[in-house]
Amino acid sequence: MENPTLLQFFHWYYPEGGKLWPEVAEKAEWLANTGITMVWLPPAYKGAAGSASVGYDTYDLFDLGEFDQKGSVATKYGDKTQLVAAVQKLRDHNVGVLLDVVLNHKMGADEKEQILVNRVNEDNRDEIDPEGVQAEAWTKFTFDARQGEYSKFVWNHQCFSGVDHIENPDENGVFKIVNEYTAEGWNTEVDDEFGNFDYLMGANIDFRNNAVREELHYWARWIMEQVPCTGFRLDAVKHIPAWFYKEWIDKLQEAAVEPMYLVAEYWTFELDRLQQYIHQVDGKTMLFDAPLLLNFHHASKQGKEYDLTKIFDNTLVQADPWHAVTIVANHDTQPLQSLEIPVEPWFKPLAYALILLREQGLPAVFYPDLFSAQYEDTGDDGETHQIDLPAVDVLPALLKARQDYAWGIQTDYLDDANCIAFVRSGTAEKPGCVVVMSNGDEGFKDIILGDSFTGSVWKDITGNADYQVECNQEGSGHFGCKAGSVSVWIKE
């Protein structure tokens, strides 16, 4: 796939009512023409909140909007028929599809069980009270409405390592379930925040149970048969043992008709942790570059006080571009969400130019930045906030530039704290481009392109610069951009 570009085709507050799958089908051709080569869709199966579920409260992996469970047949995004039709429409236009996979936990159990648990220190999960507590917990999933179609597997407390709520006695917290798989405590090869970050929420799936692993291997084969996807986005992998995903990915690729594209979310700003995970899974998945997003956030907040020459410092795309998925925002980082880390609107065109037009990394575009979004929710201050996320006006032009001009060898001019540039040389079949950006005053770069560009005339396809640049006899041009903006120069 040449110059692949991923679009996250949803956000946390996307409207309910089964509108997303039809919108995907409707926009498939436009996306292909705009330069999107892959679409990341939200979790497509039934969540505990039914038709209101964003999808990360996994209830039944085998219900793609087909069974009357949790108060509805369809999910928030539509029913199974609409999902398959939308994915097929994308495939018809040569757009790949990543399905979101949430395997860390299950929620909305059908029955309670009498179980034995240990209380756990929430701030240090390695501190486990040895005294057992008899209690009831929602840990049995029978999926009665599905009646065993597709899978007869029943989940019970032997499938889970922990819960966050017990009854009789009624308590909230972190509780380790006592069963034949949890004698040694939590899973290994997970993040070490809070001592051990195996437990996140709900009924925490224990991958040490062989039956559980086999069921999840089977589900992967099943979902690929049901939905013609081309890959998966793996949620919350820092809480799931790396040894499991290494095995799961191997089984997945063995069963796949074509190689599956894998992108995992290991949310940390520490580069060494991302590199460690890549090593643990033998490089079998790409990771989102959260450290780069943090740099974008700081750059957008600090304005001209930020040193643009350091924009790629300590990032995955700098250290290991083959495994980096570069982003400007996602559903967890958007305003009022748990990992909120906004990139200010003025800087988003610069950030998107930096991920879309360079050689390194797989860029991911966020739905509101392409189509806009409006919503309201309660913030940490207890107040209701109305949020308006306008589309990034220049984004379609940058997407087109990625497909038409961002080719060939890259030469960097990261030599000024407030004005940087890079050049793509082009190929025999594709022209190149010159990208200049400033976080301060109007900026300029004198760039030598070579004798073959003598007298060539260049224009800015973003429309930010309303003049042309003509190269001199040495093939050198004086390329500029307006204050706090980006210009993408192409040869007339």
Protein Blocks (a to p, Z undefined) as FASTA:
>chain_A
ZZiacdddbdfklcehilmmmmmmmmmmmmmmnopabdcdddfbdcfklmmlgolacfbl
mlgoiacgehiabdfkbcfklmmmmmmmmmmnopacdddddfkbcehiabdcdddddddd
fklmklccfbdcdddddfbcfklmnnopoiacdcdfklpcbdcbdehiadedddddddfk
lmnopaehiafehhiakbmghjdddfkbmklmmmmmmmmmmmmmmpccfbdcdehkllpc
fklmmmmmmmmmmmpmbdcddddddddfbfklmmmmmmmnnopaccddfklmmmmmmmmm
nmmmpcfklmmgoiaklmmmmlcccdfbdfklpghiaklccddfklmmmmmmmmmmmmgo
cddddfklmnopadddddfkopacdddddddfklmmmmmmmmmmmgcjdddddfbfkbcc
dddebifkbccddddddfbdcddddddebjklgoiacddfklmaccdcdddfkopacddd
dehiacddddZZ
